Amino acid sequence: MSPLQYSIFSGVKTSGGVVSYPSDTLYEEVAFIAYHFHWSQNDILNLEHKTRQRWVTEINKINEKLL
């Protein structure tokens, strides 16, 4: 049974609605990638969320190797 089906049939009430990504985190990710790769703000914002997070992870790996 999917989580949605479970919540419907079990009577569990959720708040529902759309959860947005925290803007402070988004700014941090854009600044981080722009600083390291010199990509434009628009290029970074046009990335899918998971792709942008993946680039942040990869940059962190590079930085950790350099330390």
N, C-alpha and C positions, 0 to 999 in steps of 0.2 A: 504494500500500500504506500502510495507516495505521501510525502509530508503534507501536501495540500489536502489529499483525501483524508488523511488521518485527522487533520485539524477540523475538517468539516464534520466527519462522522463522530469524532470524540467530543465535540462541543468546545474544543479549545478555542479561545478567542484571541486573535492577534490584532495588533494595532493597524495592520495593513498599510497601504500607501506606498509611495516610492521613497526609497532611502537614497539620498544623494551622497556623493563622495565629498568628504570634508575639503573645503576650498583651501585651507592652510596646507593640507597634504598635497593637493594638486599643485599649488605654487611651489612647494619644496621640490616636487618631482621635476617640474618644468625647469626650475632654476638649476637643479643638479645636472640634468642632462644637457642643458644649454651651456653650462659652465665647462663641462668636460668634452662635449662633442661639437660645440659651437653651432648647433642646429637652431633654426629660428623657432620662436614661440609657436607660430602657427603649425610648423611641421610637427612639433612635439605634441601639441594639442590635438592634431589630427590622428595621432596614433590611437589604436584601441587601448582601453584601460590596461588590459593584461599585457599588451606589448610594451606600453610605457613602463609598467612595473618591472617587466623583465629586463629592460635596458637599465633601470636603476640597480637591479640586482647584479647585472653583469659589470657595471661600472664599479660597484662596491667590491666585487671580486678582484678586479684589476687593482683597485686601491689597496686592498688587503695584501696582495702579492708584492706591491711596491714597498710596503712597510717593513 
